[in-house]
């Protein structure tokens, strides 16, 4: 799902809001999440999941073309961990779809 598809779905579910209002709300939420991560904060959305930063330590890599050593500095990368309810919903859905395609014996 893309951001524009999400906005379209929300606009259909909330006909009292204009598509521009929905677009603004989605952007505000995503900006708030991004800003919190930039500030080193952890974000938790109950029953959905949490976002936090993981630190990748510096390392030495090799340039595949030349074989030359390259120093890679410390990096901080966003990490998402799904909440219990989201994991359960995904597992139930996929378990049901697997049952539909299992061969009959």
DAHUMO-V347906 format. One record per backbone hydrogen bond with DSSP energy under -1.0 kcal/mol. CO is the residue of the C=O (numbers start at 1). NH is the residue of the N-H. E is the energy in kcal/mol with one decimal. If there is no record, write none. Layout:
BEGIN
CO;NH;E / CO;NH;E
END
This chain:
BEGIN
2;6;-2.3 / 3;7;-2.5 / 4;8;-2.1 / 5;9;-2.5 / 6;10;-2.6 / 7;11;-2.4 / 8;12;-1.9 / 9;13;-2.0 / 10;14;-1.7 / 14;17;-2.1 / 18;22;-2.1 / 19;23;-2.5 / 20;24;-2.4 / 21;25;-2.3 / 22;26;-2.6 / 23;27;-2.4 / 24;28;-2.3 / 25;29;-2.2 / 26;30;-2.6 / 27;31;-2.6 / 28;32;-2.2 / 29;33;-2.2 / 30;34;-2.5 / 31;35;-2.9 / 32;36;-2.1 / 33;37;-2.1 / 34;38;-2.4 / 35;39;-1.9 / 36;41;-2.9 / 37;40;-1.8 / 43;51;-2.6 / 45;48;-2.3 / 45;49;-2.4 / 48;83;-2.8 / 49;45;-3.1 / 50;81;-2.7 / 51;43;-2.6 / 52;79;-2.8 / 54;77;-2.8 / 56;75;-2.3 / 59;72;-3.3 / 61;70;-3.0 / 63;67;-3.1 / 68;63;-2.9 / 70;61;-3.2 / 72;59;-2.1 / 75;56;-3.8 / 77;54;-2.8 / 79;52;-2.2 / 81;50;-2.4 / 83;87;-2.5 / 84;88;-2.4 / 85;89;-2.5 / 86;90;-2.4 / 87;91;-2.5 / 88;92;-2.7 / 89;93;-2.2 / 90;94;-2.4 / 91;95;-2.4 / 92;96;-2.1 / 93;97;-1.9 / 94;98;-1.9 / 95;99;-1.7 / 96;100;-1.3
END
